[in-house]
Amino acid sequence: MNAEASRSHEAKAVDPAVGLSQDEAARRLSQIGPNDMPSQEERPALRALRHFWSPVPWMLEITIALQLAAGERLEAGMVGALLLVNVLLSMVQEGRANATLSLLRQRLAPKARLKRDGRWADAPASALVPGDIVQLSLGGVVPADARILSGSVLLDQSMLTGESVAVEQQSGATAYAGALVRRGEAIAEVTATGPRTYFGRTAELVRAADIESTEQRAVLGIVKALTAVNMTIVVGIVAYAHAIGMTVPQIVPLVLAALLSAVPVAMPAVFTLAATVGARKLAQQGVLLARLSALQEAAMIDVLCVDKTGTLTENSLKVGRVVSLVAEMNEAALLARAAAASSADGQDPVDAAVRAAAARSGEAPLQVVSFTPFDPAAKMAEAVVVEAGGRSIRIVKGSPLAVSAIASPGSDAEARIAGLSREGYRVLAVAAGSTAKLELLGLIGLSDPPRADSRPLLDDLRSLGITPVMVTGDTAPTAETIARSIGLDGRVCLPGQIPQQASPQDYAVYAGVFPEDKFKLVRAFQNEGHAVGMCGDGANDAPALRQAQMGIAVSTATDVAKSAAGLVLTEPGLRGILACIEEGRAAFRRVLTFTLSMLVNKAVTLIVMGGGLVMTGHAVMTPLLQVLWMLTSDIAMMARAGDRAKPTPYPNAWRIRELTFAALPLGAVKLAYAMTILALGWFWLRLDTDTMRSLTFLTLVLAGQATSLVLRERDHVWHSRPAAILLAAMAIAAVVATSFASAGWFMAALPGWVVLALYGTTVCFGLLLDTVKVAMLKRLPVDRRRRETQSA
C-alpha cells in the first residue's frame, strides 16, 4: 500500500465499541495486503543458474573450455568441481538472508483477538488491517503496531529496541508488533501491519542489506589486472608469431598455452581453503562461521559497533545501589521491605531483581498479610506486613514521583534520586508506615550490569587498531553510565541525532537507536571507507548484522540474529571476537602472499613465453607442458592455505594497485633470472627446441616454488618456518617436475648436470628475490588499511 492510502485509512475514525465492519476490513485487506512479511521465492533451478552467470564463474568456465581443448579432461573436471563449490557457497550465503526473513516472520503472532461489527473474535493475525480494534492480554505478542485506547500494559520490547527494562504503556502510547505483554491488559487500534510495522521494516532492512564481500572485490580486481596484462602480451605474441611466418596450426597451440598460463585456477580454492582452515580452528575456540567469507572480513574491520544489552552487559536486571534515607534503616532491612511489596511469580523483572537482592542480603523476609500488584495508573505496588511486635504496617514501592506524593520525603531525597538517575539507574522508592502516614525509607537503583570481560575486550580491540562504538536502544544516561564503566569515554550521541556521515571518532555511544538507525549507522561508517563489525544478540540487530562486513551474534542471541550474522559465538563471553579477528588476519596473510606470488608467476610466465619465442623463433611451452606446469605449481600452491601466518597488528585491506606495483620489481627479478637461463640454454649450451621446452618448464616450476617460499614471509625468508604441509606440497611439485624433465616423460629429457645446476641457480635466485622483497615491502604497504579518519 502506498503512503497516501495508508493516511486515508488512518483518517477514517473507527468506533472502538464496534470496530471495523467485515466488508470494510476485507476492502482494506485487498488494498494493503496481509499482516505478514512478503516472500519472494525464486525457483531453485533459476537461482542455481544465476550463480553461473557472473565474472568469477566465467573465468572458471573459460578455463574448463580451454583445458578440454588441450585434451586434459581430468584437470577440466577439477576446475569444474571448483566452480560447483563456488556456486554452492554463493547459494548458501544467499539462502541465509531468506532464513533470517523466515525467522522474523515467525515473531508475528499467529492469532489476534479483534472486534468487528461489535463482536469480539479470534482471527489469524495476518487478517489484521489498520483500524482494527484488538485486545492485548498478558503473555500475548502484539500482532501489529497499535495505538493503545484504554488500559495499560507492561511491554517487553527488548527484541525490537534493545531496552533491557520492560516499558509501561498506557492510553495514547504505541505498542510495537512483536512486543511481549508482560503484565496488564489493553484495548488498542491497529495503525500499521506487515512490512509497514517497526518489526516489518526490520525485516525489509535485512532484505535490503547487501554488502559485497572484500573477497569478491579482490578476486575481480586481480582477474581484471591479470586480464589486462595478459591479453596485451598474448596479442603481442600472436603478432610476432605472424610476423616471423608461423602458420595458424603453429600459432593456435602457442595462444592456448599462453591463455592457460594466465588463468588463476587455484585462486578460488585457496580463498575457500584458507577460510575452512580458519573456521576449523575457531570452532575449537567457540566460534562458528556462518559464512566462510566472514573470516576474511574480520581481518578488514576497523570499527566495531557493539550492542549494549546482552553483549556488553549481562542482560539481567539487578539491584545496583541501595540508598537508605532513614538513619535506623540499613540496606538489608530496606530490601526486605521492598521485597514484601514485590510479586513472587517471577513475571515482573523489576520485582524479581528486588526479591533476589533481598534474599542475598540475609535479612529474614517479612510476613505479608496482603499484596497489591503494581498498578500502572498509580505506578506503585503495595503490601501490608506484620512486624516482629505484631504491628501491621503498609509498604509501597514504585516510581519516586508517585511514592513521594503520598509519603514524607527526606531532606535530600530529591538530590539522591537525581544522582541515581544521572548514573543511569532505574530508581524505585520505598515507603512504609501506617495507612494514613507513610515515610520515605529509601531508594533502590536497578541496572543491567556490564560483563566482566567487556573492558579488557575493548582495550584489546584498540590495541589491534579497531575503534569500538556502543550502539543501543537504551536511554542516554543509562548508556553513558555503562560506557564509562567499561572504558568508553567519548561523547554520547542523543536519540534522533545520528548524522548522515559518521566517523568512529565522533561519538563513543549512540543511544536511543532503533533498528533502522543501526542499519543506517553501519552504512554511514561504510560510506566513509570503514570496514564495520556489528555485535548483537536480538532481532533488532539483524539488519545491521547483515549489512556489516562482520556480523557477530553472541551465544545468547536469538535465532534471527544468528541467522543474519556472519559468525556466531557459541560460548559465553566475547573473547571469540578477538580470536576471529586474529585468525582472520592470519588467513588474510596467507591469501595475500599467495596472490602476490600468483601475480608474479602468472605475468612472468607469459612474458617468458613471449621472450622465448623471440629468442628461439619457436614456442618454448606447449599446451601439454602448460597443463603440467599448472598441476605441479598452481595446485601445489593450494597448500598455502594451511601455512603458518602471523596476524598483523593493524586492520587489513585489499589494495590491488599497491599489490600490482609490488609485483613489478619482484617479477622483474624473476623474469631476468628465467630469461638468463633460457639464453644460456639456447646460445651457450646450444639445446634443441624440444630440450629448450623442457628447460623452460623446469625453470618456471622451480622458480615458481622459490617465489612462493620467499613471498610467504614479509621479512627475510629464514625468519619463520613454513608449515609441514606447504613444504611437503612444494617438495612434491619439485620432485614431480624434476622426474618428468629428467626421465623425459611428456617432454625431452634434460641432462642430469643441467638439472643439478638449475637447482643451484634457483637457490641464488631465491636469495636475490628475498633481498628485493624486504626492501620493497618496507616502502610499499600492500595490506594495511588506509586510515583517513583514524590513526593507524
N, C-alpha and C positions, 0 to 999 in steps of 0.2 A: 504493500500500500504506500502511496506517496504521502508527502508531508501534509498537503492540503486536505486530503481525505481523512488523515488522522485528526487534524484540527477540527474538521467538520463533525466528526463523531464526538469529540470531546465537548464541542459547543452545545450539543443537544443534551439538555438536563434529563437525568434519569431519576424517577421517584424511587427512593430506597425501599419503600414499603411494597412496591410492585415489581421493580426490576424491569429488565427488557422483556418485550414480547418475543415469542418464539420466531415469529416472522421477521422482526427487526434483527434478532440475533443471527438468523440464517442469512439475511441480506448482508450484514456486516462481515460474517464469516466468508461469504463468497468474494467480497471485495478485499478483505485483509489477508485471508488465509488462516490456516490452523495455528494454534498456540504451541508450536514446536519448532525445532531447528530444521530448515530445509536441507534436504540431502540431494546432492548432485552425483549420482553414481555413474561411473563410466564402465563400459563393457570391458571385462578383463583382457580380451584379445586386443582391443584397440589400445588399452593402456599399455600393454606389453609392446605392441608395435611402435607406439610413440617413443618409447625409450631407445629404440634402434635408430631413430632419426634425429641425430644431433652430432655436433662436430667430433666428439671423442669416439662414439661408435663408428662414425665414418672412417676415422683414422684406422681403427682395428679392422673394419670391413675391407678397406683397401688393402691392408696388409694381408688378409686372408686370400684375397683375389690374386695378389702378386705371388704369394707363396704357392698357390695352386698352379699358377702359370709356370713357376720354377720347378714344378713336379714334386715338391716336398709336402705331401699330404699330412704327415704326422705333425709338422710344425704348424701347418694351417689349422689342424684340429686343436692344437694347444692354444693358439690365438683365439680360435672360436670359443674355447672354454673360458678364456679371459673375458671375452665380450659378453658371454652369458652371465658371468659373475657380476660384472659391472652393471648390467641391466637389472639383475635381481636386487642388487644393493639399492639402486635408484628406486625401484618399485617398493621396497620395504620402507625407505625413507618417506616416500610419498604416502604410503599407507598409514604412517604414524599420525599424520595430520587428520586423516579421516577417523582414526581410532580416538583421537582427542575429542573431535566433534561428537562422536557417538557417546563418549562418557559424559560430555557436557549435557547432551540431551537427556541422559538418564537422571540428571539432577532435577528436572522439571517434574512436578507432582503428577502422577498418573490420574488422580481423581481430584475433583474440586466440588465443594458444596456451594451451589449458586441458587439465586432466586430469579425465577422467570414467571411472568404472568401471575405474580403474587404468591407463588408456591416455592418452597424450598425443595431441592432435589440434588442428588449426587449425579455428576456427569463427568465424562473424561475431561481432563484439563485442556486437551487440545481443542475442545469446543468453545473455550472462553474467547470473548471479544471485548474490546474497550466498551465500557458502560455496564458490563455485567456486575451484579451485586454478589459478593462472595463472603463466606464466613471463614475466618481464620481461627483455628482452635489449637489447644495445647497439643504438642507433639507433631503437628502437621507442617508441611512445607508450603510456603507461599507459592501459589501456582502461577502468578503473573505479577507484574508491577501494579500496585494498587494503592489508592489513597484511603486512609482509614476514616470512616464516617462516624463510628461510635465505638466505645470500648477502648481497651488498651492491651497491648501485648508486649512481652519481652522477646525480642528477636535476636537470634544468633546469626549475624551476618558475616562471620569471620571468613567464610568461603568466598564471599564477594568482596568485602572491603579490607579484610586482613585484621580487623579490630578483634583483639582477644576478649574484650568485655562485651556481653550482650547489651543491646540497646533497647531502652524503653520507648515505645512509640504509642502515641495517643491520637485523638481526633485531629485530622489535618495533616498528619505525617504520612510519609510514603513507606510502604513495605515492599522490598525488592524481591523479585522472583528468585527462588532458591533458598531464601532465608528460612531458618527453622524456628517455629514458635516454641519458646521455652516455657512460657507462662502466660496466662490470661486468655482472653477471647475478644474478638473484634469483628465488626461488620465493615467491609471495605468495597470501594468501587474500582474495578479494573481500569487502569489507564494505559497500559501497553502490554502487548503479547508477543510471544515468539522472538524473532530476531530484533524487535524494537525494544525489548526489555534491557535492563542493565546486564543481566546474565546473558541474554541473547547477543548483545553487542560484544561480550567477551568471546563468544563462540565465533562471531564474524571476524574478530581481530585475529583469532587463531588461524582461521582460513586465509586471511589476508597476509599473515606473516610469511614472508618469502625472502629469506636471506641466502644469497648464493654463497656456497662454501668456498673458502680460500683454496681448497684443493682443486675444485673445478676451474677456478680462475687461473691457478698456477699451471695446470695441465694445458689449458687453452693457450695461455701466453707462451709456454715453452714450445708447443706444437707450431704456433704461428712463427716464432723466431726460427725454429728449425726449418720450417717450410720455406720461409723467405730466403734463407741462406742456401738451402739445399737445391731448391728449384733453379736458383741462379747458377749454381755450379753445374747442375745437370744440363741446363741449356748450353752452357759453355762447353761441356764435354761433347755434347751432340754436334755442336757447330764445328768444333775442332776435328772430330772424327769424320764428319762430312768433308771438311777441307782437305784432309790428307788422303781422301779417296776410299774410306772404308765403306763397304756395302751395307745395305739395310739389314741383312741377316747378321752381320757382324756388330752393327750398332745396337740392335734390339737387346741382346744379352747384356751389353755394356750398360744400357739405360736401366734394365731390370735390376742389375746388381747395384747400380747407384741408388735407385729408389728404395731397394730393400735396406740398404745401409742407413737410410735416413729415417726409417720408421722406429720409434722408441717402443719396441714390443714389450719390454719388461716394465715400462714405467707404471701403467695402471696396477700391475700386480705388486710392485714394490710399495706403492702407496697403501694398498689394501693389506699386504702382509705386515708392514710396519705398524699399522693400526691394530691388526689382530694380535701381534706380539704384545703391544702395549696393553690391549684390552685384557689379555690373559694375566698380565702382571697386576693390573688394577683390580681385577676380580678377587685376587688374593688379599687385597687391602680394603675390601668392602665397597668397591666402586664398580658399577655396571654401566657399560657404554650402550646406550640405546641406538646410537648411530656411530659407525666407525669413524666417520669424518669428524666427529666431535673431539676426538683426541688431538688432531692437528689444530682444530680451532682453539683448544685450550692453550696451545703454545702461543697464540696470537694475542690473547686478551690483555688489555692494559687498563681496563675499567671493570670492576665487579660490583654490580648492583645487588644488594643483599636485602631481602625482605626481613622485617624485624620479627614478627610473630612466628614462633616455631623454628626460626632459623638462627637469629642472634639471641633469641630468648627461649625460654623453656615451654612457652605456650601453655602455662598453667598459672591461674590467678592465685597469688599468695599474699599473706599479710606481710608488708614490708616495714611498716612503722606503727607503733602503738604509743599514743601520747595521752597521759593522764592529766586531767585538768583539776583534779581534786587531790589534796595532799595525802589523805589517808588511803587513796585508791592506787594500788600498784598495777602493773601491766597485766599480770595473770588474773587478778580479780576483774579488771575491766574486760578482758577477753571472755571470762566466764559469763559475765552479764550479756555481752554481745552474742555469745553462742546460744544463750537461752532464748533470745529473740531471733533465732535463725532456724530455718526449716531443716529437718533431719533427713529429708528424702533424697538429697544429693542432686536434685534437678537444677537448683539455682547455684551457679558457680561462685557467687559472692558469699552466700550462706555457707557453702561447702568449704571455702577458704577460711572463713571465720571459725567454723567449728573445728577444722584441722589445727589451726593455730592455738585454739583454746585447749585442745587435747594435748598438744605438745607442751603447754605451759605447766602442766602438772596440777593445776587448780581443780578441786572437786567440782563437778557440774552441779548447777542449782536445780532444785525441784520445781519443775514447770507445772503450774496449775492449768493455765490456758495459753494458747498461742494463736495469734492472728497473722497469717502470711502477709508478705509485702503487698501493699496496696499502691498501685501505680498513681492513683489520683492523690493520695496523701503522701506518697513517696516514703513510706515508713512501714516497718513490721513491728509488732509488739508482743509482749508476753507478760503474764503475771506469775511470779515465782514466790516461793516460801523460803525465807532465810532461816538460818540456824535457830534463831529465837522464836520462830513461829510467825514472824511478822510477814505479811504479804506486801510485796512491792510491785510496782508497774515498771517495766523496762521497754524503752523504744529504741529502735536502731534504723537509721536511714540517712536521707540527704541532710547535710549540715544546715541548710537553709530551713528545711521543714522542721527538723528537730529543735533548732534554736528558737523557732516561733512559738513553741509550747513549753520550752524549758528555760531556766535561768542560765544564761551563758556566763562563762568565766570572764575575767578581765582581759585575758589575752587570747580568747578563743578565736576571734576573727583573724588575728595575726597568725596563729598556729594553722588555721585552715588554709589561709592564703599561702603560707610557706610550704605546706604539703602539696598543694595544687601546683605550685611552681616547680616542685621537684618531680612532678609527673605522676603523683599518686592519685588514685581514685579515693576520695575521702568519705568515710562514714562517720557519723556522730552517734554517740551512745548516751542516753539519759535515763535516769531512774528516780523513783520517789513514790509518793502517794499518788493516788488517782488525780487529785486536784493540783498537786505541786510537784513538778519534775525538776531535777538538777542535771545540767550537762556534766557528765562524768569524764568524758574523754573522746579522743578521735582515733580512728583506725585508717591507716593508709594501705591500699591494695595496689599491687603491681604485678606485672609479668616479668620476673627476674631474668637477667641475661644469663646465657650459658657460661659455664666456667671457662670454656675454651675459646670464647669469642674474641677477647682482647689479644691473646697470643696469635690467633689466626690472622687477625688484621695486621699485626706487626710483621708477621712472616710474609703476608701479601705485599706489604710496602717494600720489604727487602728484595722482593722479586720484581719490583718496578710496576706493581699493579695498584691502582688507586681504588680503595673501597668506598662505596656510597650506599647509605641506608635509604631504602625506598619502602614506605609503609603507609597503610591507611589510617594509622593512629593519629591522634591529635599532636600538634607541635610540641606542647610541654612534655607529654609522655615520651615522644620520640627523642626529644633533646636530652631528657634525663638518661634514657638508655644509651644514647650515643656517647654522652660524656663518660658514662661508667665503663665503656669498652674502648675508649680512646679515640672516638671520632669527634674532633674538636672544631670542625669548621662550621660555617653558617648553616642555618636551617631555612629551607625554602617553605614558605607557608602554603597552605592549601589553595589551589586555584591559581598559583603564580609560577607554574612550570614554564620556562622560556621555550621559544621555538628552537633556538640553538643552544646547546648545552656543552659545557666543559666540566670535567670532573673536579676542577679546582673552584668552580663557582659555589657549590654547596656540598656539605658533607652529609646532609639529611634532606630528604624530600618527604614531607608529612602530608597527611590527608589525601593520599593518592588513590584514585580509582583505577581499575584495570586498564582502561584506555589511556590513562595518564602514564602508567608504567610502560605500556607499549610505545607510546609516543616518546617517552624519555629515552628508551633504548635506541629508537631510531634517531633521536636528536644527537645522541653521542656518536652513533654510526655515521651520521651525515657530516660530523666534524672530523671524520677519519679515524675514529677509535674502534677497536675491536672490543665488544662488550660481553661480559659474562653476567648471567642473571641467576640468582639463587633464590628459591622459594619453595613453598610447601602446599599452597592452596590453589583451588580452581581460579581464584582471582589473579594468580600469577601466570596462568597458562599462556596467554598471548605474548607476554614479554619473554617467557621461557622459550617459546617457539621462535621469536624474532631474533633473540640474542645469538651471537656466534656460539657461545657455550651456555646452554640452559642446564641448570643443576637442580634436581629435585632431591630434597633431604629425605632421610629414612622414614620420617613421619608424614611424608607428603601424600596427598590424595592421588587416586588413580589418574585423575585429569592432569595433575601436574607432572606425574611420572610419564604419562603418555606424550606430553608436549616437550619434555626435557630431552637433551642430548645425552645426559648421563644421570645416573641415579645412585645416591649414597645408600648402601644397604645396612650400614651400621650407625649407631648413634654418634653424634659429634660431626665436626666439619673438617677433620684432618684429611678426609678423602679429596677435598678440593685441592689442597696443596699437592697431594700425591698425583692427582690428574694433571696439574699444571707442569710439574716436574717431568712426569712421564711423557706428556705431550711435547715438551721442548726437546726431550731426548729423541722421540720419534721424528720430530721435525728435522733435527740434526742429521738423522740417518737419511731421510729422503732428500734433504737439501744437498748433502755431499754426493749422493747417488746422482742427483740431477746435474750437478756441476760436472761430475765425471762423464755422464752420458752426453752432455753438450760438447765437451771436449772430444770425446771419442767419435761421436757421430760426424761432427763437422770435419775433423781431421781425416777420417776415413774417406769421405767424399773427395776432399782436396787431394789426398794421396792417390786416389784413383785417377783424377784428372792429371796430376803431375806425372804419374806413371805412364799414362797414355802419351803425354807429350815427350817423355824421356825415351820410351821404347817404341812408340808407334803401335803398341798393342794394348789390349785391356789387361791390367795386372790383377784383376779379380773377376772371376766368373760368377754367375748366379749360384752355382753349387757351392763354391768357396764362400760366397757371401752368407748363405744359409748356415754353413758350418761355423762361420765366424759368429753369427747370431746365437747359435746353440751354445758354443763354448764361452762366449763373452757375455752377451746380454742376459741369457738365462742364468748364468752363474752369478751375475750381479744382483739377482734377487736375494741372495744371502745377505746383502747389505741390510735388509730389513731386520735381521736378528743380530746385528753387530752391537758392540758396546758403544755408548754415546753419552757424553756428559751434558746435562741440561745447561742452557745459558742462564746467566743471572738477570736477563732482561727479556721483555716480550719480543717474539719473533715476527717476521713478516716475509712474504714472498716479494722480493724486489728483482723482478725479471731483468730489468735493464742493467742493474748492477751485476747480476749473475752472468749476463751475457758479456759485459765488459771484463769480468773476472776470467771468463773462459778464453778471451782473446790471447793474453800473454801465455797462459798455460797451453793453449792449443798451438801457439807459435813454437813453443819448445818441443812439443811432441811432433809437430809437422817437420821441423828441422831435423829431428832425430830420424824419423821414418824415411824422409827423402834422402838423407845421408846414407842410410842402409841400402836403399834401392840403388842409389848412384854407385856405391861400392860394388854391389852385386852385378850391375849392368856394365859399368865401364872398367872395373878392375878385375873382378872375377870372371867376366865375360859369360855370365849364365845365360842359358837359352830362355825363350819366352815362358815355357811351362815351369821351369825351375824358378824363374823370377816371380811367378804367381805364388808358388809355394813359399818363397822368401817373404813376399808381401803379406801373405796370410799369417804366417807365424810371427812376423814382426808386429802386425796390428794386434794379434791376440796377446802376446807378452807385454807389449807397451800399454795395452788397454788395462791389463791386470795391474801393472805397476802404477798406472794413473789412478785407478780406483783405490789402491792401497795408500798412496800418498795423500789423496784428497779427502780421505775419511777423517783426518785429524787436522784441526786448524793450525796447531803448532807443528814442530818437526815430527816426522813420521814415527820416530822411536819414543815419543812421549807417552804413547798409550798402546796397549796390546790389543790387537784385533780379537774378536770373538772366534772361538774354535770353528764355528760353522762357516764363517767368512773365509778363514784360512783354508779350510777343507775345500770349499767351493772353488776358490781361486787355484788351489793346487790341482784339483781335478781338471779344471779348464785348461791349465797349462800342460798337464800331462797328456790329456786327450789330444790337444792341438799338436804337441811335440811328437806324439806317437804317429799321428796321421802324416805329419811332414817327414818324419824320419823313415817310416815304413813305405811311404809313397801311396798311402790309401787315399783315393779320390783326387790325387794330385801327384806331381812328380816328386821323387824323393830328394831330400836335402842331405848333403854330406854331413856326417856326424860332427866334424870340427866346426862347420858353419853354425850348426845348432848350438854347440857349446859357446862359440864366440858371441852368438846372438843373446844368450843368457847373460854373459858378462857385460855387453853393451847396454842391456836392459837395466841392469843394476846401476850403471853410471847415469843412464837417463833418469832413473827414478830419483837419485840424489840431486841431480841438477833441477829437476822439476820441483822437488821439495823446497829447495832454496828459493826458487822464484815464487812459489806459493806463499811461503811465510812472509816474504817481503810485500807481496801484493795484497794479502788479506789484512795486513796491518793498516793499509792505506784505503782499502775499499771494503766497507761493510756490506755483506751480501744477505744478512739475515736479521739485522737489527731493525726494529720498528721505528719509523720516523715519529718523533715526539714534538710536533709543532706547539702543542699546548701543554706538554708535560716535560719535565726534566727526565733525562734518560736514567 
